[in-house]
Amino acid sequence: MEPNIVVKQKDKVKIKKPKDYKVVMYNDDYTTMEFVINILVSVFNKKLMEAEKIMLDVHEKGKGVAGIYSHDIAITKVSTAMGMAKEKGFPFKLTVEEA
């Protein structure tokens, strides 16, 4: 009679953390500072002081980072913000870039 042979197999599953994406806002000559602050507070959930700082970065440096999110959340926030800008007639531009 043969002895019982038990074979144990270990499968290693590596789970990668999803990549982060930054939402970048760009300056233009038409979108108001108040509107940018409103977007940062209402869409990107920034506190007023932080929203003002980001808005000034956009105004003075030409662009600024609104936040860093997973890809789907970044895309959703950009589309929400650009939709609001379109309703107001602003040419506000945001992009999603790998962080």
Phi and psi restraints in degrees (range 20) as a CNS / XPLOR table:
assign (resid 1 and name C) (resid 2 and name N)
       (resid 2 and name CA) (resid 2 and name C) 1.0 -85.2 20.0 2
assign (resid 2 and name N) (resid 2 and name CA)
       (resid 2 and name C) (resid 3 and name N) 1.0 144.7 20.0 2
assign (resid 2 and name C) (resid 3 and name N)
       (resid 3 and name CA) (resid 3 and name C) 1.0 -71.2 20.0 2
assign (resid 3 and name N) (resid 3 and name CA)
       (resid 3 and name C) (resid 4 and name N) 1.0 152.3 20.0 2
assign (resid 3 and name C) (resid 4 and name N)
       (resid 4 and name CA) (resid 4 and name C) 1.0 -69.6 20.0 2
assign (resid 4 and name N) (resid 4 and name CA)
       (resid 4 and name C) (resid 5 and name N) 1.0 129.0 20.0 2
assign (resid 4 and name C) (resid 5 and name N)
       (resid 5 and name CA) (resid 5 and name C) 1.0 -109.2 20.0 2
assign (resid 5 and name N) (resid 5 and name CA)
       (resid 5 and name C) (resid 6 and name N) 1.0 126.1 20.0 2
assign (resid 5 and name C) (resid 6 and name N)
       (resid 6 and name CA) (resid 6 and name C) 1.0 -112.3 20.0 2
assign (resid 6 and name N) (resid 6 and name CA)
       (resid 6 and name C) (resid 7 and name N) 1.0 127.3 20.0 2
assign (resid 6 and name C) (resid 7 and name N)
       (resid 7 and name CA) (resid 7 and name C) 1.0 -110.8 20.0 2
assign (resid 7 and name N) (resid 7 and name CA)
       (resid 7 and name C) (resid 8 and name N) 1.0 122.9 20.0 2
assign (resid 7 and name C) (resid 8 and name N)
       (resid 8 and name CA) (resid 8 and name C) 1.0 -102.8 20.0 2
assign (resid 8 and name N) (resid 8 and name CA)
       (resid 8 and name C) (resid 9 and name N) 1.0 134.2 20.0 2
assign (resid 8 and name C) (resid 9 and name N)
       (resid 9 and name CA) (resid 9 and name C) 1.0 -121.4 20.0 2
assign (resid 9 and name N) (resid 9 and name CA)
       (resid 9 and name C) (resid 10 and name N) 1.0 131.0 20.0 2
assign (resid 9 and name C) (resid 10 and name N)
       (resid 10 and name CA) (resid 10 and name C) 1.0 -112.1 20.0 2
assign (resid 10 and name N) (resid 10 and name CA)
       (resid 10 and name C) (resid 11 and name N) 1.0 122.5 20.0 2
assign (resid 10 and name C) (resid 11 and name N)
       (resid 11 and name CA) (resid 11 and name C) 1.0 -100.2 20.0 2
assign (resid 11 and name N) (resid 11 and name CA)
       (resid 11 and name C) (resid 12 and name N) 1.0 125.2 20.0 2
assign (resid 11 and name C) (resid 12 and name N)
       (resid 12 and name CA) (resid 12 and name C) 1.0 -95.1 20.0 2
assign (resid 12 and name N) (resid 12 and name CA)
       (resid 12 and name C) (resid 13 and name N) 1.0 122.1 20.0 2
assign (resid 12 and name C) (resid 13 and name N)
       (resid 13 and name CA) (resid 13 and name C) 1.0 -110.9 20.0 2
assign (resid 13 and name N) (resid 13 and name CA)
       (resid 13 and name C) (resid 14 and name N) 1.0 119.7 20.0 2
assign (resid 13 and name C) (resid 14 and name N)
       (resid 14 and name CA) (resid 14 and name C) 1.0 -98.2 20.0 2
assign (resid 14 and name N) (resid 14 and name CA)
       (resid 14 and name C) (resid 15 and name N) 1.0 124.3 20.0 2
assign (resid 14 and name C) (resid 15 and name N)
       (resid 15 and name CA) (resid 15 and name C) 1.0 -106.5 20.0 2
assign (resid 15 and name N) (resid 15 and name CA)
       (resid 15 and name C) (resid 16 and name N) 1.0 120.0 20.0 2
assign (resid 15 and name C) (resid 16 and name N)
       (resid 16 and name CA) (resid 16 and name C) 1.0 -87.2 20.0 2
assign (resid 16 and name N) (resid 16 and name CA)
       (resid 16 and name C) (resid 17 and name N) 1.0 139.8 20.0 2
assign (resid 16 and name C) (resid 17 and name N)
       (resid 17 and name CA) (resid 17 and name C) 1.0 -69.0 20.0 2
assign (resid 17 and name N) (resid 17 and name CA)
       (resid 17 and name C) (resid 18 and name N) 1.0 136.1 20.0 2
assign (resid 17 and name C) (resid 18 and name N)
       (resid 18 and name CA) (resid 18 and name C) 1.0 -61.3 20.0 2
assign (resid 18 and name N) (resid 18 and name CA)
       (resid 18 and name C) (resid 19 and name N) 1.0 148.2 20.0 2
assign (resid 18 and name C) (resid 19 and name N)
       (resid 19 and name CA) (resid 19 and name C) 1.0 -67.3 20.0 2
assign (resid 19 and name N) (resid 19 and name CA)
       (resid 19 and name C) (resid 20 and name N) 1.0 150.5 20.0 2
assign (resid 19 and name C) (resid 20 and name N)
       (resid 20 and name CA) (resid 20 and name C) 1.0 -96.1 20.0 2
assign (resid 20 and name N) (resid 20 and name CA)
       (resid 20 and name C) (resid 21 and name N) 1.0 149.5 20.0 2
assign (resid 20 and name C) (resid 21 and name N)
       (resid 21 and name CA) (resid 21 and name C) 1.0 -130.3 20.0 2
assign (resid 21 and name N) (resid 21 and name CA)
       (resid 21 and name C) (resid 22 and name N) 1.0 138.1 20.0 2
assign (resid 21 and name C) (resid 22 and name N)
       (resid 22 and name CA) (resid 22 and name C) 1.0 -100.6 20.0 2
assign (resid 22 and name N) (resid 22 and name CA)
       (resid 22 and name C) (resid 23 and name N) 1.0 144.3 20.0 2
assign (resid 22 and name C) (resid 23 and name N)
       (resid 23 and name CA) (resid 23 and name C) 1.0 -98.4 20.0 2
assign (resid 23 and name N) (resid 23 and name CA)
       (resid 23 and name C) (resid 24 and name N) 1.0 119.9 20.0 2
assign (resid 23 and name C) (resid 24 and name N)
       (resid 24 and name CA) (resid 24 and name C) 1.0 -107.7 20.0 2
assign (resid 24 and name N) (resid 24 and name CA)
       (resid 24 and name C) (resid 25 and name N) 1.0 130.0 20.0 2
assign (resid 24 and name C) (resid 25 and name N)
       (resid 25 and name CA) (resid 25 and name C) 1.0 -102.2 20.0 2
assign (resid 25 and name N) (resid 25 and name CA)
       (resid 25 and name C) (resid 26 and name N) 1.0 144.3 20.0 2
assign (resid 25 and name C) (resid 26 and name N)
       (resid 26 and name CA) (resid 26 and name C) 1.0 -117.8 20.0 2
assign (resid 26 and name N) (resid 26 and name CA)
       (resid 26 and name C) (resid 27 and name N) 1.0 145.5 20.0 2
assign (resid 26 and name C) (resid 27 and name N)
       (resid 27 and name CA) (resid 27 and name C) 1.0 -76.3 20.0 2
assign (resid 27 and name N) (resid 27 and name CA)
       (resid 27 and name C) (resid 28 and name N) 1.0 146.7 20.0 2
assign (resid 27 and name C) (resid 28 and name N)
       (resid 28 and name CA) (resid 28 and name C) 1.0 -144.9 20.0 2
assign (resid 28 and name N) (resid 28 and name CA)
       (resid 28 and name C) (resid 29 and name N) 1.0 171.2 20.0 2
assign (resid 28 and name C) (resid 29 and name N)
       (resid 29 and name CA) (resid 29 and name C) 1.0 -88.6 20.0 2
assign (resid 29 and name N) (resid 29 and name CA)
       (resid 29 and name C) (resid 30 and name N) 1.0 3.9 20.0 2
assign (resid 29 and name C) (resid 30 and name N)
       (resid 30 and name CA) (resid 30 and name C) 1.0 -119.8 20.0 2
assign (resid 30 and name N) (resid 30 and name CA)
       (resid 30 and name C) (resid 31 and name N) 1.0 -37.4 20.0 2
assign (resid 30 and name C) (resid 31 and name N)
       (resid 31 and name CA) (resid 31 and name C) 1.0 -69.4 20.0 2
assign (resid 31 and name N) (resid 31 and name CA)
       (resid 31 and name C) (resid 32 and name N) 1.0 128.1 20.0 2
assign (resid 31 and name C) (resid 32 and name N)
       (resid 32 and name CA) (resid 32 and name C) 1.0 -74.2 20.0 2
assign (resid 32 and name N) (resid 32 and name CA)
       (resid 32 and name C) (resid 33 and name N) 1.0 153.7 20.0 2
assign (resid 32 and name C) (resid 33 and name N)
       (resid 33 and name CA) (resid 33 and name C) 1.0 -62.7 20.0 2
assign (resid 33 and name N) (resid 33 and name CA)
       (resid 33 and name C) (resid 34 and name N) 1.0 -37.6 20.0 2
assign (resid 33 and name C) (resid 34 and name N)
       (resid 34 and name CA) (resid 34 and name C) 1.0 -62.8 20.0 2
assign (resid 34 and name N) (resid 34 and name CA)
       (resid 34 and name C) (resid 35 and name N) 1.0 -40.3 20.0 2
assign (resid 34 and name C) (resid 35 and name N)
       (resid 35 and name CA) (resid 35 and name C) 1.0 -64.9 20.0 2
assign (resid 35 and name N) (resid 35 and name CA)
       (resid 35 and name C) (resid 36 and name N) 1.0 -42.9 20.0 2
assign (resid 35 and name C) (resid 36 and name N)
       (resid 36 and name CA) (resid 36 and name C) 1.0 -61.1 20.0 2
assign (resid 36 and name N) (resid 36 and name CA)
       (resid 36 and name C) (resid 37 and name N) 1.0 -44.3 20.0 2
assign (resid 36 and name C) (resid 37 and name N)
       (resid 37 and name CA) (resid 37 and name C) 1.0 -62.1 20.0 2
assign (resid 37 and name N) (resid 37 and name CA)
       (resid 37 and name C) (resid 38 and name N) 1.0 -43.5 20.0 2
assign (resid 37 and name C) (resid 38 and name N)
       (resid 38 and name CA) (resid 38 and name C) 1.0 -58.9 20.0 2
assign (resid 38 and name N) (resid 38 and name CA)
       (resid 38 and name C) (resid 39 and name N) 1.0 -43.3 20.0 2
assign (resid 38 and name C) (resid 39 and name N)
       (resid 39 and name CA) (resid 39 and name C) 1.0 -62.5 20.0 2
assign (resid 39 and name N) (resid 39 and name CA)
       (resid 39 and name C) (resid 40 and name N) 1.0 -45.4 20.0 2
assign (resid 39 and name C) (resid 40 and name N)
       (resid 40 and name CA) (resid 40 and name C) 1.0 -62.8 20.0 2
assign (resid 40 and name N) (resid 40 and name CA)
       (resid 40 and name C) (resid 41 and name N) 1.0 -37.2 20.0 2
assign (resid 40 and name C) (resid 41 and name N)
       (resid 41 and name CA) (resid 41 and name C) 1.0 -76.8 20.0 2
assign (resid 41 and name N) (resid 41 and name CA)
       (resid 41 and name C) (resid 42 and name N) 1.0 -48.5 20.0 2
assign (resid 41 and name C) (resid 42 and name N)
       (resid 42 and name CA) (resid 42 and name C) 1.0 -81.2 20.0 2
assign (resid 42 and name N) (resid 42 and name CA)
       (resid 42 and name C) (resid 43 and name N) 1.0 -35.9 20.0 2
assign (resid 42 and name C) (resid 43 and name N)
       (resid 43 and name CA) (resid 43 and name C) 1.0 -97.2 20.0 2
assign (resid 43 and name N) (resid 43 and name CA)
       (resid 43 and name C) (resid 44 and name N) 1.0 -41.2 20.0 2
assign (resid 43 and name C) (resid 44 and name N)
       (resid 44 and name CA) (resid 44 and name C) 1.0 -99.0 20.0 2
assign (resid 44 and name N) (resid 44 and name CA)
       (resid 44 and name C) (resid 45 and name N) 1.0 3.7 20.0 2
assign (resid 44 and name C) (resid 45 and name N)
       (resid 45 and name CA) (resid 45 and name C) 1.0 55.3 20.0 2
assign (resid 45 and name N) (resid 45 and name CA)
       (resid 45 and name C) (resid 46 and name N) 1.0 38.3 20.0 2
assign (resid 45 and name C) (resid 46 and name N)
       (resid 46 and name CA) (resid 46 and name C) 1.0 -88.9 20.0 2
assign (resid 46 and name N) (resid 46 and name CA)
       (resid 46 and name C) (resid 47 and name N) 1.0 150.1 20.0 2
assign (resid 46 and name C) (resid 47 and name N)
       (resid 47 and name CA) (resid 47 and name C) 1.0 -74.9 20.0 2
assign (resid 47 and name N) (resid 47 and name CA)
       (resid 47 and name C) (resid 48 and name N) 1.0 156.8 20.0 2
assign (resid 47 and name C) (resid 48 and name N)
       (resid 48 and name CA) (resid 48 and name C) 1.0 -54.5 20.0 2
assign (resid 48 and name N) (resid 48 and name CA)
       (resid 48 and name C) (resid 49 and name N) 1.0 -45.3 20.0 2
assign (resid 48 and name C) (resid 49 and name N)
       (resid 49 and name CA) (resid 49 and name C) 1.0 -62.2 20.0 2
assign (resid 49 and name N) (resid 49 and name CA)
       (resid 49 and name C) (resid 50 and name N) 1.0 -42.6 20.0 2
assign (resid 49 and name C) (resid 50 and name N)
       (resid 50 and name CA) (resid 50 and name C) 1.0 -67.9 20.0 2
assign (resid 50 and name N) (resid 50 and name CA)
       (resid 50 and name C) (resid 51 and name N) 1.0 -39.1 20.0 2
assign (resid 50 and name C) (resid 51 and name N)
       (resid 51 and name CA) (resid 51 and name C) 1.0 -61.8 20.0 2
assign (resid 51 and name N) (resid 51 and name CA)
       (resid 51 and name C) (resid 52 and name N) 1.0 -41.8 20.0 2
assign (resid 51 and name C) (resid 52 and name N)
       (resid 52 and name CA) (resid 52 and name C) 1.0 -64.4 20.0 2
assign (resid 52 and name N) (resid 52 and name CA)
       (resid 52 and name C) (resid 53 and name N) 1.0 -40.2 20.0 2
assign (resid 52 and name C) (resid 53 and name N)
       (resid 53 and name CA) (resid 53 and name C) 1.0 -64.0 20.0 2
assign (resid 53 and name N) (resid 53 and name CA)
       (resid 53 and name C) (resid 54 and name N) 1.0 -45.2 20.0 2
assign (resid 53 and name C) (resid 54 and name N)
       (resid 54 and name CA) (resid 54 and name C) 1.0 -63.5 20.0 2
assign (resid 54 and name N) (resid 54 and name CA)
       (resid 54 and name C) (resid 55 and name N) 1.0 -42.7 20.0 2
assign (resid 54 and name C) (resid 55 and name N)
       (resid 55 and name CA) (resid 55 and name C) 1.0 -60.2 20.0 2
assign (resid 55 and name N) (resid 55 and name CA)
       (resid 55 and name C) (resid 56 and name N) 1.0 -41.9 20.0 2
assign (resid 55 and name C) (resid 56 and name N)
       (resid 56 and name CA) (resid 56 and name C) 1.0 -66.1 20.0 2
assign (resid 56 and name N) (resid 56 and name CA)
       (resid 56 and name C) (resid 57 and name N) 1.0 -37.1 20.0 2
assign (resid 56 and name C) (resid 57 and name N)
       (resid 57 and name CA) (resid 57 and name C) 1.0 -59.8 20.0 2
assign (resid 57 and name N) (resid 57 and name CA)
       (resid 57 and name C) (resid 58 and name N) 1.0 -45.6 20.0 2
assign (resid 57 and name C) (resid 58 and name N)
       (resid 58 and name CA) (resid 58 and name C) 1.0 -61.0 20.0 2
assign (resid 58 and name N) (resid 58 and name CA)
       (resid 58 and name C) (resid 59 and name N) 1.0 -46.2 20.0 2
assign (resid 58 and name C) (resid 59 and name N)
       (resid 59 and name CA) (resid 59 and name C) 1.0 -65.5 20.0 2
assign (resid 59 and name N) (resid 59 and name CA)
       (resid 59 and name C) (resid 60 and name N) 1.0 -44.3 20.0 2
assign (resid 59 and name C) (resid 60 and name N)
       (resid 60 and name CA) (resid 60 and name C) 1.0 -86.9 20.0 2
assign (resid 60 and name N) (resid 60 and name CA)
       (resid 60 and name C) (resid 61 and name N) 1.0 -34.3 20.0 2
assign (resid 60 and name C) (resid 61 and name N)
       (resid 61 and name CA) (resid 61 and name C) 1.0 -104.0 20.0 2
assign (resid 61 and name N) (resid 61 and name CA)
       (resid 61 and name C) (resid 62 and name N) 1.0 -7.6 20.0 2
assign (resid 61 and name C) (resid 62 and name N)
       (resid 62 and name CA) (resid 62 and name C) 1.0 95.6 20.0 2
assign (resid 62 and name N) (resid 62 and name CA)
       (resid 62 and name C) (resid 63 and name N) 1.0 -20.3 20.0 2
assign (resid 62 and name C) (resid 63 and name N)
       (resid 63 and name CA) (resid 63 and name C) 1.0 -161.9 20.0 2
assign (resid 63 and name N) (resid 63 and name CA)
       (resid 63 and name C) (resid 64 and name N) 1.0 163.9 20.0 2
assign (resid 63 and name C) (resid 64 and name N)
       (resid 64 and name CA) (resid 64 and name C) 1.0 -158.9 20.0 2
assign (resid 64 and name N) (resid 64 and name CA)
       (resid 64 and name C) (resid 65 and name N) 1.0 158.5 20.0 2
assign (resid 64 and name C) (resid 65 and name N)
       (resid 65 and name CA) (resid 65 and name C) 1.0 -93.7 20.0 2
assign (resid 65 and name N) (resid 65 and name CA)
       (resid 65 and name C) (resid 66 and name N) 1.0 121.2 20.0 2
assign (resid 65 and name C) (resid 66 and name N)
       (resid 66 and name CA) (resid 66 and name C) 1.0 -80.9 20.0 2
assign (resid 66 and name N) (resid 66 and name CA)
       (resid 66 and name C) (resid 67 and name N) 1.0 -25.8 20.0 2
assign (resid 66 and name C) (resid 67 and name N)
       (resid 67 and name CA) (resid 67 and name C) 1.0 167.2 20.0 2
assign (resid 67 and name N) (resid 67 and name CA)
       (resid 67 and name C) (resid 68 and name N) 1.0 170.6 20.0 2
assign (resid 67 and name C) (resid 68 and name N)
       (resid 68 and name CA) (resid 68 and name C) 1.0 -124.2 20.0 2
assign (resid 68 and name N) (resid 68 and name CA)
       (resid 68 and name C) (resid 69 and name N) 1.0 127.9 20.0 2
assign (resid 68 and name C) (resid 69 and name N)
       (resid 69 and name CA) (resid 69 and name C) 1.0 -143.8 20.0 2
assign (resid 69 and name N) (resid 69 and name CA)
       (resid 69 and name C) (resid 70 and name N) 1.0 173.2 20.0 2
assign (resid 69 and name C) (resid 70 and name N)
       (resid 70 and name CA) (resid 70 and name C) 1.0 -68.0 20.0 2
assign (resid 70 and name N) (resid 70 and name CA)
       (resid 70 and name C) (resid 71 and name N) 1.0 163.2 20.0 2
assign (resid 70 and name C) (resid 71 and name N)
       (resid 71 and name CA) (resid 71 and name C) 1.0 -56.8 20.0 2
assign (resid 71 and name N) (resid 71 and name CA)
       (resid 71 and name C) (resid 72 and name N) 1.0 -50.1 20.0 2
assign (resid 71 and name C) (resid 72 and name N)
       (resid 72 and name CA) (resid 72 and name C) 1.0 -62.6 20.0 2
assign (resid 72 and name N) (resid 72 and name CA)
       (resid 72 and name C) (resid 73 and name N) 1.0 -41.1 20.0 2
assign (resid 72 and name C) (resid 73 and name N)
       (resid 73 and name CA) (resid 73 and name C) 1.0 -67.5 20.0 2
assign (resid 73 and name N) (resid 73 and name CA)
       (resid 73 and name C) (resid 74 and name N) 1.0 -42.1 20.0 2
assign (resid 73 and name C) (resid 74 and name N)
       (resid 74 and name CA) (resid 74 and name C) 1.0 -59.4 20.0 2
assign (resid 74 and name N) (resid 74 and name CA)
       (resid 74 and name C) (resid 75 and name N) 1.0 -46.0 20.0 2
assign (resid 74 and name C) (resid 75 and name N)
       (resid 75 and name CA) (resid 75 and name C) 1.0 -62.5 20.0 2
assign (resid 75 and name N) (resid 75 and name CA)
       (resid 75 and name C) (resid 76 and name N) 1.0 -42.5 20.0 2
assign (resid 75 and name C) (resid 76 and name N)
       (resid 76 and name CA) (resid 76 and name C) 1.0 -63.5 20.0 2
assign (resid 76 and name N) (resid 76 and name CA)
       (resid 76 and name C) (resid 77 and name N) 1.0 -44.2 20.0 2
assign (resid 76 and name C) (resid 77 and name N)
       (resid 77 and name CA) (resid 77 and name C) 1.0 -65.1 20.0 2
assign (resid 77 and name N) (resid 77 and name CA)
       (resid 77 and name C) (resid 78 and name N) 1.0 -41.1 20.0 2
assign (resid 77 and name C) (resid 78 and name N)
       (resid 78 and name CA) (resid 78 and name C) 1.0 -63.1 20.0 2
assign (resid 78 and name N) (resid 78 and name CA)
       (resid 78 and name C) (resid 79 and name N) 1.0 -45.2 20.0 2
assign (resid 78 and name C) (resid 79 and name N)
       (resid 79 and name CA) (resid 79 and name C) 1.0 -67.5 20.0 2
assign (resid 79 and name N) (resid 79 and name CA)
       (resid 79 and name C) (resid 80 and name N) 1.0 -36.0 20.0 2
assign (resid 79 and name C) (resid 80 and name N)
       (resid 80 and name CA) (resid 80 and name C) 1.0 -63.7 20.0 2
assign (resid 80 and name N) (resid 80 and name CA)
       (resid 80 and name C) (resid 81 and name N) 1.0 -49.0 20.0 2
assign (resid 80 and name C) (resid 81 and name N)
       (resid 81 and name CA) (resid 81 and name C) 1.0 -63.7 20.0 2
assign (resid 81 and name N) (resid 81 and name CA)
       (resid 81 and name C) (resid 82 and name N) 1.0 -42.9 20.0 2
assign (resid 81 and name C) (resid 82 and name N)
       (resid 82 and name CA) (resid 82 and name C) 1.0 -69.5 20.0 2
assign (resid 82 and name N) (resid 82 and name CA)
       (resid 82 and name C) (resid 83 and name N) 1.0 -32.2 20.0 2
assign (resid 82 and name C) (resid 83 and name N)
       (resid 83 and name CA) (resid 83 and name C) 1.0 -64.1 20.0 2
assign (resid 83 and name N) (resid 83 and name CA)
       (resid 83 and name C) (resid 84 and name N) 1.0 -42.6 20.0 2
assign (resid 83 and name C) (resid 84 and name N)
       (resid 84 and name CA) (resid 84 and name C) 1.0 -64.0 20.0 2
assign (resid 84 and name N) (resid 84 and name CA)
       (resid 84 and name C) (resid 85 and name N) 1.0 -40.3 20.0 2
assign (resid 84 and name C) (resid 85 and name N)
       (resid 85 and name CA) (resid 85 and name C) 1.0 -64.3 20.0 2
assign (resid 85 and name N) (resid 85 and name CA)
       (resid 85 and name C) (resid 86 and name N) 1.0 -42.0 20.0 2
assign (resid 85 and name C) (resid 86 and name N)
       (resid 86 and name CA) (resid 86 and name C) 1.0 -62.1 20.0 2
assign (resid 86 and name N) (resid 86 and name CA)
       (resid 86 and name C) (resid 87 and name N) 1.0 -41.2 20.0 2
assign (resid 86 and name C) (resid 87 and name N)
       (resid 87 and name CA) (resid 87 and name C) 1.0 -59.2 20.0 2
assign (resid 87 and name N) (resid 87 and name CA)
       (resid 87 and name C) (resid 88 and name N) 1.0 -34.8 20.0 2
assign (resid 87 and name C) (resid 88 and name N)
       (resid 88 and name CA) (resid 88 and name C) 1.0 -89.1 20.0 2
assign (resid 88 and name N) (resid 88 and name CA)
       (resid 88 and name C) (resid 89 and name N) 1.0 -5.6 20.0 2
assign (resid 88 and name C) (resid 89 and name N)
       (resid 89 and name CA) (resid 89 and name C) 1.0 82.1 20.0 2
assign (resid 89 and name N) (resid 89 and name CA)
       (resid 89 and name C) (resid 90 and name N) 1.0 20.2 20.0 2
assign (resid 89 and name C) (resid 90 and name N)
       (resid 90 and name CA) (resid 90 and name C) 1.0 -95.0 20.0 2
assign (resid 90 and name N) (resid 90 and name CA)
       (resid 90 and name C) (resid 91 and name N) 1.0 142.7 20.0 2
assign (resid 90 and name C) (resid 91 and name N)
       (resid 91 and name CA) (resid 91 and name C) 1.0 -87.8 20.0 2
assign (resid 91 and name N) (resid 91 and name CA)
       (resid 91 and name C) (resid 92 and name N) 1.0 32.4 20.0 2
assign (resid 91 and name C) (resid 92 and name N)
       (resid 92 and name CA) (resid 92 and name C) 1.0 -55.1 20.0 2
assign (resid 92 and name N) (resid 92 and name CA)
       (resid 92 and name C) (resid 93 and name N) 1.0 130.9 20.0 2
assign (resid 92 and name C) (resid 93 and name N)
       (resid 93 and name CA) (resid 93 and name C) 1.0 -120.4 20.0 2
assign (resid 93 and name N) (resid 93 and name CA)
       (resid 93 and name C) (resid 94 and name N) 1.0 132.9 20.0 2
assign (resid 93 and name C) (resid 94 and name N)
       (resid 94 and name CA) (resid 94 and name C) 1.0 -132.8 20.0 2
assign (resid 94 and name N) (resid 94 and name CA)
       (resid 94 and name C) (resid 95 and name N) 1.0 149.0 20.0 2
assign (resid 94 and name C) (resid 95 and name N)
       (resid 95 and name CA) (resid 95 and name C) 1.0 -132.9 20.0 2
assign (resid 95 and name N) (resid 95 and name CA)
       (resid 95 and name C) (resid 96 and name N) 1.0 162.8 20.0 2
assign (resid 95 and name C) (resid 96 and name N)
       (resid 96 and name CA) (resid 96 and name C) 1.0 -113.8 20.0 2
assign (resid 96 and name N) (resid 96 and name CA)
       (resid 96 and name C) (resid 97 and name N) 1.0 125.5 20.0 2
assign (resid 96 and name C) (resid 97 and name N)
       (resid 97 and name CA) (resid 97 and name C) 1.0 -128.9 20.0 2
assign (resid 97 and name N) (resid 97 and name CA)
       (resid 97 and name C) (resid 98 and name N) 1.0 148.9 20.0 2
assign (resid 97 and name C) (resid 98 and name N)
       (resid 98 and name CA) (resid 98 and name C) 1.0 -63.4 20.0 2
assign (resid 98 and name N) (resid 98 and name CA)
       (resid 98 and name C) (resid 99 and name N) 1.0 132.4 20.0 2
